[in-house]
Structure formats: C-alpha cells, structure tokens
C-alpha cells in the first residue's frame, strides 16, 4: 500500500551494521598496510612537494625513513601500545566489567560468607 511506502521513507535508511570486534581487528590488519603503502607511494610521486611537507612536520628524518620503506612506528611506540592495549589491558578490562556487575557480586558475597562460616 502507498501509506506504507510513505511511512518507511520518513524513517530514513537503516543504520549500518556495526563491525564485530574480530571484523574490526581484521579490517585494521588489512587496511592499515594498504593505506601506508598508498601514502608511501604518493610521497614518492612527482606531484608530492617534499619541501613543503618537511617544513611542516616535527621529525623529517623519521618521515624520510618511512618514505624509504621503514616502519611507521618505532619499537618504543609498539611496546607502549602493547602495554596500553595488549593482553595486560584486557585483564584489567575484564576486572572492571566484573566489578560493574553488582548482581553477580552480591550473590558471590552471600555464597562466600556461607562457605566461610561452615
């Protein structure tokens, strides 16, 4: 019926499906190297103004190394990232989520008190 078409058009397009954590991680693993290669390639092209870029960045040597093929991150940055977002942070996140769940915590305390008393 025409009424339904009008109603659905007022609602607008459906929101996009959000990525799962695994899809997000996989997309990052695929897209990051591709985008870095594209950036490196552009920086080596004749259209790229190296002098303009070098005058605007904090670490020209690091940038030149990147364009020449070096990694975009330093070992220090990698270890800092692993400290903040690696396995250590996952266990901290799990602890935070466990603390937020008040219902389970109360049940555990009640059960815990019974077992200590006996």
C-alpha positions as CSV (number, residue, x, y, z in Angstrom):
1,X,0.0,0.0,0.0
2,X,1.1,3.6,-0.7
3,X,0.8,4.5,3.0
4,X,3.5,2.1,4.0
5,X,5.9,3.5,1.4
6,X,5.5,7.0,2.7
7,X,5.9,5.8,6.3
8,X,9.1,3.8,5.5
9,X,10.6,6.7,3.6
10,X,10.1,9.0,6.6
11,X,12.2,6.6,8.8
12,X,15.2,7.1,6.5
13,X,17.8,4.5,5.7
14,X,18.5,1.7,8.1
15,X,21.6,2.3,10.3
16,X,24.7,0.5,9.0
17,X,25.6,-2.8,10.7
18,X,28.4,-2.4,13.3
19,X,31.5,-4.5,12.9
20,X,32.2,-7.2,15.4
21,X,35.5,-6.9,17.4
22,X,37.0,-9.6,15.2
23,X,35.9,-7.9,11.9
24,X,37.3,-4.6,13.2
25,X,40.6,-6.2,14.0
26,X,40.8,-7.9,10.7
27,X,39.9,-4.8,8.8
28,X,42.6,-2.9,10.6
29,X,45.2,-5.6,9.7
30,X,44.2,-5.5,6.0
31,X,43.6,-1.8,5.5
32,X,46.4,-0.2,7.5
33,X,49.3,-1.8,5.4
34,X,47.3,-0.9,2.2
35,X,46.9,2.7,3.3
36,X,50.5,3.0,4.4
37,X,51.7,1.7,1.0
38,X,49.4,4.2,-0.7
39,X,50.8,7.0,1.4
40,X,54.4,5.9,0.8
41,X,53.7,5.7,-3.0
42,X,52.1,9.2,-3.1
43,X,55.1,10.6,-1.2
44,X,57.5,9.2,-3.8
45,X,55.5,10.7,-6.7
46,X,56.4,13.8,-8.6
47,X,53.2,15.6,-7.5
48,X,54.3,15.4,-3.9
49,X,56.1,18.5,-2.6
50,X,58.7,17.1,-0.2
51,X,60.0,20.6,0.8
52,X,56.5,21.8,1.8
53,X,56.0,18.6,3.8
54,X,59.3,18.6,5.5
55,X,58.8,22.2,6.6
56,X,55.6,21.2,8.4
57,X,56.5,18.0,10.3
58,X,58.3,17.5,13.6
59,X,60.5,14.6,12.5
60,X,61.7,15.0,8.9
61,X,64.3,12.2,9.3
62,X,61.7,9.8,10.5
63,X,59.4,10.8,7.7
64,X,62.1,10.3,5.1
65,X,62.8,6.8,6.6
66,X,59.2,5.9,6.3
67,X,59.0,7.0,2.7
68,X,62.2,4.9,2.1
69,X,60.4,1.8,3.5
70,X,60.9,2.0,7.2
71,X,58.1,1.2,9.7
72,X,55.6,3.9,10.6
73,X,56.0,3.1,14.3
74,X,59.1,2.8,16.5
75,X,59.8,-0.2,18.8
76,X,59.2,2.1,21.8
77,X,55.7,3.0,20.4
78,X,54.9,-0.6,19.8
79,X,55.8,-1.6,23.4
80,X,53.8,1.4,24.7
81,X,50.8,0.3,22.6
82,X,51.1,-3.3,23.9
83,X,51.3,-2.0,27.5
84,X,48.2,0.1,27.0
85,X,46.1,-2.1,24.7
86,X,47.7,-5.6,24.8
87,X,47.0,-8.6,27.0
88,X,47.6,-6.7,30.2
89,X,44.9,-4.2,29.5
90,X,42.4,-7.0,28.5
91,X,42.7,-8.5,32.0
92,X,42.2,-5.0,33.5
93,X,39.1,-4.5,31.3
94,X,37.7,-7.9,32.4
95,X,38.2,-6.9,36.1
96,X,36.4,-3.6,35.5
97,X,33.4,-5.4,33.9
98,X,33.3,-7.9,36.7
99,X,33.2,-5.1,39.3
100,X,30.4,-3.3,37.3
101,X,28.1,-6.4,37.6
102,X,26.6,-5.7,41.0
103,X,24.0,-8.6,40.9
104,X,26.7,-11.3,40.5
105,X,28.9,-9.7,43.1
106,X,26.2,-9.8,45.8
107,X,25.4,-13.4,45.0
108,X,29.1,-14.3,45.3
109,X,29.4,-12.5,48.6
110,X,26.4,-14.3,50.0
111,X,27.7,-17.7,48.8
112,X,31.2,-16.8,50.0
113,X,30.0,-15.9,53.5
114,X,28.2,-19.2,53.8
115,X,31.2,-21.3,52.8
116,X,33.5,-19.4,55.3
117,X,31.0,-19.9,58.1
118,X,30.9,-23.6,57.6
